[in-house]
Amino acid sequence: MTCPTISIVIPCFNHGEYVGQALDSIRKLGRNDVEILVVNDGSTDFETIRILNEIASENIRVLHQENSGVAAARNFGIQNSTAPYFLPLDADNILFAPYLSDGLAWLETHPNCSVVYGDARIFGEKDGTWCNHPLKLDEIVFENYIDNCALIRKSAWEKVGGYDTQSPVATREDYIFWLDLLYKGFDFHHLKDFCFGYRYLENSKVRRLYKDLKKRLLIEEYIFFRQSRLIRKSVSIGQLDRNQQKRIMGKLLLKLAHNHLGFGSILSGYNFLCRSLYYDFVFFSLIKVGFGWPIRRLLKRANA
């Protein structure tokens, strides 16, 4: 193989039934400058282990680590990669050609850009399309809409210290990574093409974790630090104005208030509610969130 242009990093935890399809999608692209690294994140499924052993004999690098989560698995794979660009591909997803043609060409001709993300075709337990749009700071700072499957400049990953492995819940690692990159001033580019296939699984790990309301609160509060930090910096350098800051901070704090009053700490809920009203006072929100959710909780207890 020639010196690789891109490293494709595939974390795998008990997804042996899918990883072959992911690898086939890469092979079909016919590139000889692609380095593939599969990271076995402590799989316990016998069939997955057997498949990974077979893969290792096919000139594909298979790395092994104790089960540490997808963020640590991606970091481990990227640390061992040799190309200037990398692409994280989930073991149950598939890759299409545009990332390795138009996407790489964009990064190589736009040195200020560090992330190229595209659109996706949804398959599996649900069919459809996921069509994205160019990054808007006032949107991304409120909620993520960019999948982890993107082309990324390795030097940018190094400068933010990789994917965060300290999160209290092993989810939303891609969103945290995007916020870290944006805070450091790295540019994103939307490639308007179908670049990967996203396998929809109703019982996926991400959906299971996010259905756990207590864990959802933990990760939302953890991410809030990144969001508010990015907002403050963006205002200081003129990317957002003060009115945008008030609106976004108000919405973020109101969301935390809503969730705490609904299924978390009522005291924390009112704390976040008061802070939200400082940024963006909306009387309707005060009534709906401040009184509606506690009343619902009391009625639920009474009927239990």
KEVO-645954 format. One line per 2 residues: number of its first residue (from 0); their letters; for each residue x, y, z of N, C-alpha, C. Coordinates in steps of 0.02 Angstrom, whole numbers, plus 32768, in hexadecimal, padded with zeros to 4 digits. Layout:
# KEVO-645954
NUM) a) X/Y/Z/X/Y/Z/X/Y/Z ~ ... $
//
This chain:
# KEVO-645954
0) mt) 802A/7FC4/8000/8000/8000/8000/802C/803E/8000 ~ 8018/8070/7FDB/803B/80B0/7FDC/8031/80D1/8020 $
2) cp) 8056/8107/802C/804E/812B/806B/8005/8140/8072 ~ 7FE3/812D/80A9/7F9B/813A/80AD/7F8A/8184/80B1 $
4) ti) 7F55/8196/808F/7F3B/81DA/8091/7F09/81E2/80CA ~ 7EE5/81AD/80D8/7EB1/81AF/810B/7EB0/816E/8133 $
6) si) 7EA4/8174/8173/7E9D/813A/819F/7E53/8134/81B3 ~ 7E36/80FB/81A7/7DF0/80EF/81BB/7DF2/80C5/81FB $
8) vi) 7DD6/80E2/8231/7DD9/80C3/8273/7D94/80A8/8284 ~ 7D91/8067/8291/7D51/8045/829D/7D51/8026/82E3 $
10) pc) 7D34/8047/8315/7D2C/8027/8357/7CF9/7FEE/8352 ~ 7D06/7FB8/8375/7CD8/7F7F/8372/7CD0/7F60/83B7 $
12) fn) 7C93/7F61/83D0/7C83/7F3E/840D/7C47/7F11/8400 ~ 7C54/7ED0/83F8/7C20/7E9E/83ED/7BF5/7EAC/83AF $
14) hg) 7C13/7ECB/837C/7BEF/7ED9/833E/7C0C/7EB3/8304 ~ 7C22/7E75/8312/7C3F/7E4C/82DD/7C10/7E3F/82A4 $
16) ey) 7BD0/7E3C/82B1/7B9F/7E2D/827C/7B9C/7E65/8248 ~ 7BB3/7EA2/825A/7BAF/7EDA/822D/7BF2/7EEF/820F $
18) vg) 7C28/7EE2/8233/7C68/7F00/821F/7C7F/7EEA/81DA ~ 7C6D/7EAD/81C5/7C7F/7E96/8182/7C60/7EC2/814C $
20) qa) 7C23/7ED8/8156/7C02/7F03/8125/7C24/7F48/8123 ~ 7C39/7F60/815E/7C5D/7FA0/8160/7C9E/7F9B/8138 $
22) ld) 7CC2/7F65/8142/7D02/7F5C/811E/7CF6/7F53/80D4 ~ 7CC3/7F2E/80C1/7CB4/7F25/8079/7CA5/7F68/8058 $
24) si) 7C83/7F95/807C/7C72/7FD6/805E/7CB2/7FFE/8050 ~ 7CE5/7FF5/8079/7D25/8018/806D/7D4A/7FF8/8032 $
26) rk) 7D4C/7FB6/8031/7D6F/7F93/7FFB/7D52/7FA5/7FB7 ~ 7D10/7FAC/7FB3/7CEF/7FB9/7F74/7D04/7FFD/7F56 $
28) lg) 7D1F/8028/7F7F/7D34/8069/7F66/7D75/8066/7F3F ~ 7D9A/802F/7F45/7DD4/8022/7F1B/7E0F/8051/7F26 $
30) rn) 7E17/806A/7F63/7E4F/8097/7F71/7E89/806F/7F8E ~ 7EC6/807F/7F78/7F01/805D/7F95/7F27/808A/7FC4 $
32) dv) 7F0A/80C3/7FD5/7F2A/80F2/8004/7F03/80F8/8045 ~ 7EDB/80C4/8054/7EB1/80C4/8090/7ECD/8093/80C3 $
34) ei) 7ED7/80AA/80FF/7EEC/8080/8137/7EAF/8071/8162 ~ 7EA3/8031/816F/7E69/801D/8197/7E81/8001/81DA $
36) lv) 7E66/801E/8210/7E75/8006/8253/7E34/7FF4/8277 ~ 7E2D/7FB6/828A/7DF3/7F9F/82B1/7E09/7F99/82FA $
38) vn) 7DE5/7FBB/8326/7DF7/7FBA/836D/7DC5/7F8E/8392 ~ 7DDC/7F56/83AA/7DB2/7F2A/83D2/7DAE/7F46/8419 $
40) dg) 7D75/7F61/842A/7D6C/7F82/846B/7D55/7F4F/849F ~ 7D7F/7F1C/84A9/7D70/7EEA/84DC/7D32/7EC1/84CF $
42) st) 7D27/7EAE/8490/7CEB/7E86/847E/7CEA/7E45/84A6 ~ 7CAD/7E31/84BA/7CA4/7DF3/84DF/7C7E/7DBF/84B7 $
44) df) 7C62/7DD3/847F/7C3B/7DA6/8454/7C6B/7D79/842D ~ 7C62/7D37/8433/7C90/7D07/8414/7C93/7D10/83C8 $
46) et) 7C5A/7D1A/83A8/7C58/7D21/8360/7C7D/7D60/8349 ~ 7C75/7D97/836F/7C99/7DD4/835E/7CE4/7DC9/8363 $
48) ir) 7CFB/7DA7/8397/7D42/7D9A/83A0/7D5C/7D6F/8367 ~ 7D35/7D3D/8352/7D49/7D12/831A/7D50/7D3B/82DA $
50) il) 7D20/7D66/82CD/7D21/7D8F/8290/7D5C/7DBF/8291 ~ 7D6A/7DDD/82CA/7DA2/7E0C/82CF/7DE5/7DE8/82C4 $
52) ne) 7DEA/7DAA/82DB/7E27/7D83/82CF/7E2F/7D74/8284 ~ 7DF8/7D68/8262/7DFB/7D5D/821A/7E10/7D9D/81F6 $
54) ia) 7DF5/7DD5/820C/7E05/7E15/81ED/7E50/7E24/81F3 ~ 7E6C/7E13/822D/7EB3/7E21/8239/7EE1/7DFD/8208 $
56) se) 7EC8/7DC7/81EB/7EF1/7DA2/81BA/7EE9/7DBC/8173 ~ 7EC0/7DF2/816B/7EB2/7E0E/8129/7ED5/7E51/811E $
58) ni) 7F0E/7E5A/813D/7F35/7E97/8135/7F10/7ED5/814E ~ 7EE5/7ECB/817F/7EC3/7F02/81A1/7EDB/7F03/81E9 $
60) rv) 7EED/7F3D/8200/7F08/7F43/8244/7ECF/7F3E/8277 ~ 7ED4/7F0D/82A2/7EA3/7F04/82D8/7EC7/7F12/831A $
62) lh) 7EB0/7F45/833E/7ECD/7F57/837E/7E9E/7F41/83B6 ~ 7EBA/7F30/83EF/7E92/7F17/8426/7E9C/7F41/8465 $
64) qe) 7E65/7F50/8487/7E68/7F72/84C8/7E31/7F56/84F5 ~ 7E3A/7F60/8536/7E04/7F50/8564/7DCA/7F7E/8556 $
66) ns) 7D8E/7F66/8565/7D52/7F8E/8557/7D56/7FD1/857A ~ 7D5B/8007/8553/7D63/804A/856E/7D34/807D/854F $
68) gv) 7D0A/8067/8521/7CDB/8095/8501/7CF4/80AD/84BD ~ 7CC6/80C7/8496/7CD5/80D9/8451/7D06/8113/844C $
70) aa) 7D04/8143/847B/7D32/817C/8478/7D7A/8164/8480 ~ 7D85/8138/84B1/7DC9/811E/84BC/7DDE/80F2/8481 $
72) ar) 7DAF/80CC/8465/7DBF/80A1/842C/7DD4/80CA/83EF ~ 7DAF/8100/83E2/7DC3/812B/83AA/7E07/814A/83B7 $
74) nf) 7E12/8163/83F3/7E54/8180/8403/7E8C/814E/83F8 ~ 7E81/8110/840E/7EB4/80DC/8408/7EC4/80CF/83BE $
76) gi) 7E8F/80CB/8396/7E99/80BF/834F/7EBC/80F9/832D ~ 7EA8/8136/833D/7EC6/8172/831E/7F0F/8179/8333 $
78) qn) 7F1E/816A/8372/7F63/816D/838A/7F90/813E/8361 ~ 7F75/8106/834C/7F9C/80D5/8326/7F97/80DE/82DA $
80) st) 7F73/8111/82C4/7F6B/811E/827D/7FA8/8144/8262 ~ 7FB0/8143/8220/7FEB/8163/8202/7FDA/8197/81CE $
82) ap) 7F9A/81A0/81BD/7F87/81D0/8189/7F79/8214/81A7 ~ 7F7A/8249/817E/7F6C/828D/8198/7F22/8299/81A5 $
84) yf) 7EF6/826F/818A/7EAF/8275/8195/7E94/8233/81AE ~ 7E5D/8236/81D4/7E3D/81F8/81EB/7DF2/81FF/81E5 $
86) lp) 7DD0/81C6/81E4/7D88/81C3/81E1/7D70/818E/8212 ~ 7D4A/81A1/8245/7D2D/816F/8272/7CEF/8150/8253 $
88) ld) 7CF0/810F/824B/7CB6/80EC/822D/7C9D/80B9/8260 ~ 7C5F/80C0/8275/7C43/808F/82A3/7C3F/804B/8282 $
90) ad) 7C48/8016/82A9/7C4C/7FD3/828D/7C0B/7FBD/826B ~ 7BD3/7FDE/827C/7B94/7FCB/825D/7B7E/7FFA/8225 $
92) ni) 7BAA/8028/8211/7B9A/8055/81DA/7BC3/8044/819C ~ 7BB8/8067/8165/7BDD/8059/8127/7BF3/809C/8109 $
94) lf) 7C27/8098/80DF/7C45/80D4/80C3/7C36/80D9/8078 ~ 7C2A/8116/8061/7C1F/8123/801A/7C5A/814B/7FFE $
96) ap) 7C5D/8152/7FBC/7C98/816D/7F9A/7CA6/81B7/7FA7 ~ 7C74/81E4/7FAD/7C84/822C/7FAE/7CB6/8242/7FE2 $
98) yl) 7CB7/8223/801D/7CE7/8237/8050/7D2F/8230/8037 ~ 7D3C/81F9/8012/7D80/81EB/7FFD/7D92/820C/7FBA $
100) sd) 7D63/822E/7F9D/7D72/8253/7F5F/7D6B/829E/7F6D ~ 7D2D/82B6/7F6B/7D22/82FE/7F76/7D36/8315/7FBC $
102) gl) 7D2A/82EB/7FEE/7D39/82FF/8032/7D84/8308/803D ~ 7DAC/82D7/8028/7DF4/82DD/802F/7E0F/8318/8006 $
104) aw) 7DF4/8320/7FCA/7E0B/8358/7FA0/7DFE/839B/7FC2 ~ 7DC6/83A1/7FE5/7DB7/83E0/8007/7DEA/83ED/803F $
106) le) 7DF8/83BA/8067/7E28/83C3/809E/7E6D/83D4/8084 ~ 7E81/83B5/804D/7EC4/83C0/8032/7ECC/8405/8012 $
108) th) 7E95/8423/7FFE/7E98/8465/7FDE/7E80/849E/800C ~ 7E69/848C/8048/7E51/84BE/8078/7E72/84B1/80BC $
110) pn) 7EAF/84C8/80C5/7ED4/84B9/8103/7EB4/84D3/8142 ~ 7E87/8503/813D/7E67/851E/8179/7E2C/84F2/8190 $
112) cs) 7E18/84C3/8165/7DE0/8497/8176/7DFB/8456/8196 ~ 7DDA/8441/81CB/7DF1/8404/81EE/7DBD/83CD/81F0 $
114) vv) 7D7E/83DC/81DE/7D49/83A9/81DF/7D1E/83B1/81A1 ~ 7D14/837A/817D/7CE4/8377/8146/7CB0/8343/8159 $
116) yg) 7C70/8358/815A/7C3A/832A/816B/7C07/832B/8132 ~ 7BE7/82F2/8128/7BB8/82EC/80F1/7B73/82D3/8106 $
118) da) 7B4C/82BF/80D5/7B09/82A5/80E0/7B0B/8259/80E5 ~ 7AD5/823C/80FC/7AD4/81F3/8106/7A93/81D4/80EB $
120) ri) 7A99/8197/80D6/7A5F/816D/80C7/7A53/8141/8104 ~ 7A15/8140/811B/7A03/8118/8156/79E9/80D4/813F $
122) fg) 7A03/80A0/815E/79EC/805C/814E/79E8/8034/818E ~ 79D4/7FF5/8189/79CD/7FCB/81C5/7984/7FC5/81D9 $
124) ek) 7974/7FD7/8216/7930/7FD1/822F/7904/800D/821B ~ 7922/803B/81F8/78FD/8075/81DE/7921/808D/81A0 $
126) dg) 78FD/80A1/816D/791B/80BB/812F/790E/8106/8129 ~ 793D/8128/8109/7933/816F/80FE/7974/8191/80EC $
128) tw) 7975/81D2/80F1/79B1/81F9/80E3/79BC/822B/811B ~ 79FA/823E/8125/7A0D/8270/8156/7A34/82A5/8130 $
130) cn) 7A11/82D9/811B/7A30/830F/80F4/7A41/8349/8121 ~ 7A80/835B/8123/7A99/838D/8151/7A9D/83D1/812F $
132) hp) 7ABE/8400/814F/7AC5/8444/8134/7B06/8462/8150 ~ 7B1E/8498/8132/7B5B/84B8/814C/7B54/84CA/8196 $
134) lk) 7B8C/84C6/81B8/7B8C/84D3/8200/7B74/8519/8211 ~ 7B47/851D/8241/7B31/855D/825C/7B40/855C/82A6 $
136) ld) 7B6A/858A/82BB/7B82/8589/8300/7B4A/858D/8333 ~ 7B17/85B8/8325/7AE1/85BF/8356/7AB6/8581/835A $
138) ei) 7ABB/8553/8329/7A97/8514/832C/7AC0/84DE/834E ~ 7AFE/84D6/8338/7B28/849F/8351/7B38/84A8/839B $
140) vf) 7B3A/84E6/83B2/7B49/84F1/83F8/7B0E/84DE/8425 ~ 7AD3/84D7/8407/7A98/84C2/842D/7A8E/8477/842A $
142) en) 7A98/8459/83EF/7A8E/8411/83E7/7AB6/83F8/83AC ~ 7ACD/83BA/83B0/7AF6/839C/837B/7ACA/8384/8341 $
144) yi) 7AE3/838E/8304/7AC3/8371/82CA/7AF6/8354/8299 ~ 7B34/834B/82B0/7B69/832F/8286/7B7D/82EB/82A1 $
146) dn) 7B77/82B8/8279/7B89/8274/828E/7BD5/826F/8296 ~ 7BEA/823D/82BD/7C32/8234/82C7/7C56/821F/8287 $
148) ca) 7C32/8203/8257/7C51/81EC/8219/7C61/8228/81ED ~ 7C9D/8242/81F4/7CB3/827D/81CF/7CFD/8278/81C1 $
150) li) 7D15/829F/8191/7D5D/82A2/8184/7D7C/82D6/81B2 ~ 7DB2/82C4/81D3/7DCE/82F0/8206/7E1A/82F3/81FE $
152) rk) 7E34/832F/8204/7E7C/8339/8201/7E9B/8321/8244 ~ 7ECB/82F4/823F/7EE8/82D7/827C/7F08/830B/82A9 $
154) sa) 7F27/833E/828C/7F47/8372/82B4/7F14/8397/82E0 ~ 7ED6/839E/82C8/7EA2/83BE/82F0/7E8F/8392/832B $
156) we) 7E89/8352/831F/7E7B/8322/8355/7EB1/8326/838B ~ 7EEF/832C/8376/7F27/8330/83A5/7F23/8370/83CF $
158) kv) 7F10/83A7/83AF/7F10/83E8/83D2/7ED9/83ED/8407 ~ 7EA3/83C7/8400/7E6F/83C9/8434/7E77/838F/8466 $
160) gg) 7EAB/8366/845D/7EB6/832F/848B/7E8C/82F2/847E ~ 7E72/82EC/8440/7E4B/82B1/842E/7E04/82B4/8448 $
162) yd) 7DE2/827B/8443/7D9E/8276/845C/7D9F/8274/84A8 ~ 7D70/8295/84C7/7D6C/8298/8510/7D59/8254/852C $
164) tq) 7D81/8239/8559/7D73/81F8/8579/7D5D/8200/85C2 ~ 7D52/823E/85D8/7D40/824B/861E/7CF5/8255/8628 $
166) sp) 7CCE/8250/85F4/7C87/825B/85FA/7C67/822A/862C ~ 7C37/8242/8654/7C18/8216/8686/7BEC/81DF/8667 $
168) va) 7BDA/81E7/8628/7BB2/81B6/8604/7BD2/81AC/85BF ~ 7BD9/816E/85AA/7BFB/8160/856B/7BCD/816B/852F $
170) tr) 7BBD/81AA/8522/7B95/81BC/84E8/7BA1/8206/84D8 ~ 7B8B/821C/849D/7B93/8260/8485/7BDC/8275/847C $
172) ed) 7C09/8243/8476/7C50/8253/846E/7C5F/8279/842E ~ 7C38/826E/83FA/7C43/8293/83BC/7C31/82DC/83C5 $
174) yi) 7BFA/82EB/83E7/7BE6/8331/83F2/7C19/8356/841D ~ 7C31/8335/8451/7C65/8354/847B/7CA3/8364/8452 $
176) fw) 7CB5/8336/8425/7CF0/833F/83FA/7CE6/837B/83CC ~ 7CAA/8381/83AE/7C9D/83BA/8382/7CA1/83FC/83A9 $
178) ld) 7C85/83FE/83E5/7C88/843B/840D/7CD0/844E/841E ~ 7CF9/841B/842C/7D40/8429/843B/7D64/8445/83FE $
180) ll) 7D56/8429/83C4/7D76/8441/8387/7D60/8489/8377 ~ 7D20/8496/837E/7D07/84DA/8370/7D24/850C/83A2 $
182) yk) 7D2B/84F8/83E0/7D49/8525/8412/7D91/8537/83FF ~ 7DB4/8509/83E1/7DF9/8516/83CC/7DFD/853A/8389 $
184) gf) 7DC3/8547/836A/7DC1/856F/832D/7DC8/854A/82EC ~ 7DBD/8508/82EC/7DC3/84E1/82AF/7D84/84E6/8285 $
186) df) 7D8D/84E8/8242/7D55/84F1/8214/7D38/84AD/81FF ~ 7CF6/84AF/81F1/7CD1/8474/81DA/7CB6/8483/8193 $
188) hh) 7CB1/844E/816B/7C94/8455/8127/7C60/841F/811C ~ 7C26/8433/8103/7BF2/8402/80F3/7BF9/83ED/80AA $
190) lk) 7C01/83AC/809F/7C04/8390/805C/7BBE/8378/804A ~ 7B9F/8399/801A/7B5A/838B/8009/7B56/834D/7FDC $
192) df) 7B5E/8313/7FFC/7B5B/82D3/7FD8/7B51/829C/800C ~ 7B39/8262/7FF5/7B31/822A/8023/7B75/8208/802C $
194) cf) 7B90/820F/8067/7BD5/81FA/8075/7BDA/81BA/809D ~ 7BA4/81A7/80BF/7BA6/8169/80E6/7B5F/814F/80F0 $
196) gy) 7B5C/8110/8104/7B1C/80F2/8115/7B17/80E9/8160 ~ 7AE1/8102/817D/7AD7/8100/81C5/7AA4/80C9/81D5 $
198) ry) 7ABB/8096/81F9/7A8F/805E/820A/7A64/8071/8247 ~ 7A23/8074/823E/79F6/8085/8276/79E4/8045/829B $
200) le) 79F5/8045/82DC/79E3/800D/8308/79BD/802A/8343 ~ 797F/8015/834C/7955/8031/8380/7973/8027/83C5 $
202) ns) 7995/7FEF/83CF/79B0/7FDF/8411/79FB/7FEB/8414 ~ 7A14/801D/83EF/7A5B/802C/83F0/7A70/8045/8435 $
204) kv) 7AB2/8041/8442/7ACC/8056/8483/7ABD/809F/8491 ~ 7AC4/80C9/845E/7AB8/8111/8467/7A70/811D/847C $
206) rr) 7A42/80FD/845B/79FB/8108/846B/79EA/80EB/84AF ~ 7A07/80B3/84C2/79FB/8096/8504/7A13/80C6/853B $
208) ly) 7A4F/80E1/8532/7A6A/810E/8564/7A41/814D/856A ~ 7A2A/8167/8530/7A06/81A7/8532/79BF/819F/854C $
210) kd) 79A6/8162/854C/7964/8156/8569/7967/8153/85B5 ~ 79A4/814A/85D0/79AE/814C/8618/79AF/8195/862D $
212) lk) 797A/81AD/864C/7972/81F5/8659/79A8/8211/8687 ~ 79BC/81EB/86B8/79F0/8202/86E6/7A32/820B/86C1 $
214) kr) 7A43/81DC/8696/7A81/81E1/866F/7A7D/821A/863C ~ 7A41/8225/8621/7A39/825C/85F2/7A49/829F/8615 $
216) ll) 7A32/82A7/8652/7A40/82E4/8677/7A8B/82EC/8684 ~ 7AAC/82B5/8695/7AF4/82B9/86A2/7B1A/82D1/8665 $
218) ie) 7B0A/82B4/862A/7B30/82C7/85EE/7B1D/830C/85D7 ~ 7ADE/8320/85DF/7ACA/8364/85CB/7AED/8399/85F4 $
220) ey) 7AF3/838D/8635/7B17/83BD/865F/7B61/83BE/864F ~ 7B7C/8384/863E/7BC3/837F/862D/7BD1/83A6/85EC $
222) if) 7BA5/839F/85BC/7BAE/83C1/857B/7BA2/840C/8583 ~ 7B78/8420/85B2/7B67/8467/85BA/7BA6/8492/85C5 $
224) fr) 7BD7/8477/85E9/7C15/849D/85F2/7C35/84AD/85AF ~ 7C37/847B/8581/7C55/8485/853F/7C2C/84B8/8517 $
226) qs) 7BEA/84B2/851B/7BBF/84E0/84F6/7BC7/8528/850E ~ 7BC4/8533/854F/7BC9/8577/8569/7C0E/8594/855D $
228) rl) 7C42/856A/8561/7C86/8582/8553/7C8C/859A/850B ~ 7C71/8573/84DD/7C74/8585/8496/7C4B/85C4/8488 $
230) ir) 7C12/85CB/84A9/7BE9/8607/84A0/7C0F/8645/84B6 ~ 7C2D/8642/84F1/7C53/867C/850A/7C8B/8690/84DB $
232) ks) 7CB0/865E/84C3/7CE7/866E/8495/7CCC/868B/8454 ~ 7C96/866F/843A/7C7A/8686/83FB/7C62/86CE/83FF $
234) vs) 7C48/86E1/8439/7C33/8727/8443/7C71/8754/8446 ~ 7CA5/873D/8468/7CE1/8766/8470/7D04/8774/842E $
236) ig) 7CFD/8747/83FC/7D1F/8751/83BC/7CEE/8766/8385 ~ 7CB0/8774/8398/7C80/878F/8369/7C5C/875E/833D $
238) ql) 7C60/871D/834C/7C3B/86EB/8324/7BF2/86E9/8338 ~ 7BE3/86FA/8377/7B9F/8700/838F/7B98/8744/83B0 $
240) dr) 7B5C/8760/83AD/7B51/879F/83D0/7B30/8792/8414 ~ 7B28/87C7/843B/7B0E/87C0/847F/7AC6/87A5/847F $
242) nq) 7A9E/87B9/844F/7A59/87A1/844C/7A57/8756/843E ~ 7A83/873F/8412/7A87/86F7/8404/7A9E/86D2/8443 $
244) qk) 7ACF/86EE/8466/7AE7/86CF/84A3/7AAE/86C7/84D5 ~ 7A86/86FB/84DF/7A4F/86F8/850F/7A1C/86C4/84FA $
246) ri) 7A0C/86C3/84B9/79D9/8693/84A1/79F0/864B/84A9 ~ 7A2E/863D/8496/7A47/85F8/8498/7A51/85E2/84E0 $
248) mg) 7A70/860C/8509/7A7B/85F9/854F/7A38/85EF/8572 ~ 7A08/861A/8563/79C6/8612/8581/79A6/85D0/856F $
250) kl) 79AC/85BC/8530/798F/857C/8519/79B2/8541/8539 ~ 79F5/8544/853E/7A1B/850D/855C/7A09/8504/85A5 $
252) ll) 7A06/853C/85CA/79F7/8538/8611/79AE/8523/861C ~ 7981/853B/85F1/793B/8527/85F7/7933/84DC/85EA $
254) kl) 7959/84C1/85BB/7957/8479/85AD/796D/8452/85EA ~ 79A3/8468/860B/79BB/8446/8648/7987/844C/8680 $
256) ah) 7968/8487/8686/7934/8491/86B8/78F9/8462/86AB ~ 78E4/845E/866C/78AC/8434/8658/78B9/83EB/866B $
258) nh) 78F6/83D2/865C/7905/838C/8669/790E/837E/86B4 ~ 792D/83AC/86D8/7934/83A1/8720/78F0/83A2/8744 $
260) lg) 78C6/83D2/8731/7884/83D5/8751/7859/839A/873D ~ 7867/837D/8703/7840/8344/86EC/7855/8302/870B $
262) fg) 7897/82F7/8712/78AC/82B6/872B/78EE/82B8/8751 ~ 7905/82F4/8763/7944/82F9/8788/7939/831B/87CB $
264) si) 7967/8349/87DB/7964/836D/881A/7939/83AC/8812 ~ 7904/83B2/8839/78D9/83ED/8834/78FF/842C/8847 $
266) ls) 792A/8427/887A/7952/8460/888E/7980/8477/8855 ~ 79A2/8448/8835/79CC/8459/87FB/79A2/8475/87C3 $
268) gy) 7966/8459/87BB/793A/8471/8786/792A/84BB/878E ~ 7918/84CF/87CB/7908/8516/87D5/7946/8542/87D0 $
270) nf) 797F/8527/87E2/79BE/854C/87DA/79CA/855B/8790 ~ 79C4/8528/8766/79CE/8532/871E/7998/855F/8701 $
272) lc) 795A/855A/871B/7924/8584/8702/7932/85CD/8711 ~ 7948/85DD/874D/7958/8622/875E/7991/863D/8733 $
274) rs) 79C3/8613/8727/79FA/8629/86FD/79E3/8634/86B5 ~ 79B5/860B/869D/799D/8613/8658/7977/8655/8651 $
276) ly) 7951/8667/8684/7929/86A5/8680/7956/86E3/8682 ~ 7991/86DC/869F/79C1/8714/869E/79D6/8723/8657 $
278) yd) 79DF/86ED/862E/79F5/86F7/85EA/79BC/8707/85BB ~ 7983/86E5/85C4/794D/86ED/8594/790A/86E3/85B9 $
280) fv) 78EF/8719/85D4/78B3/8714/85FC/7876/8708/85CF ~ 7857/86CE/85D9/7819/86BE/85B5/77E6/86A8/85E9 $
282) ff) 77B3/86D0/85F3/7782/86C3/8628/775F/8680/861E ~ 7750/866F/85DF/772E/8630/85D1/7759/85F5/85E7 $
284) sl) 779B/85F9/85DA/77C9/85C4/85EE/77CC/85BE/863A ~ 77CB/85F7/865D/77CC/85F7/86A6/7790/85D0/86C1 $
286) ik) 7755/85DC/86A6/7719/85B9/86BD/771A/856F/86AA ~ 7729/8562/866B/7726/851D/8651/7759/84F0/8673 $
288) vg) 7797/8507/8675/77CD/84DE/8690/77CF/84E2/86DC ~ 77C9/851F/86F7/77D1/8528/873F/779A/8509/8769 $
290) fg) 775E/8504/874D/7726/84E9/8774/770A/84A9/8755 ~ 770D/84A4/8713/76EF/846B/86F1/770F/8429/8703 $
292) wp) 7751/8425/86FE/7773/83E5/870B/776D/83CE/8754 ~ 777A/83FA/8786/7771/83E3/87CB/772B/83C9/87D9 $
294) ir) 76F8/83EA/87BD/76B3/83D3/87C7/76AA/838E/87A8 ~ 76C5/8383/876D/76C0/8341/874D/76E1/830C/8778 $
296) rl) 771A/831C/8795/773D/82EB/87BF/7714/82DA/87FD ~ 76F5/830C/881B/76CC/8300/8856/768F/82D6/8845 $
298) lk) 7670/82E4/880B/7636/82BC/87F6/764A/8275/87E7 ~ 7685/826C/87CA/769D/8228/87BA/76A8/8200/87F9 $
300) ra) 76C5/8222/882D/76CF/81FF/886C/768D/81EE/888D ~ 765E/821C/8888/761C/8211/88A8/75F7/81D6/8888 $
302) na) 7602/81CD/8847/75E0/8196/8823/7606/8155/8825 ~ 7644/8157/883F/766C/8119/8840/7653/80E8/8873 $
//
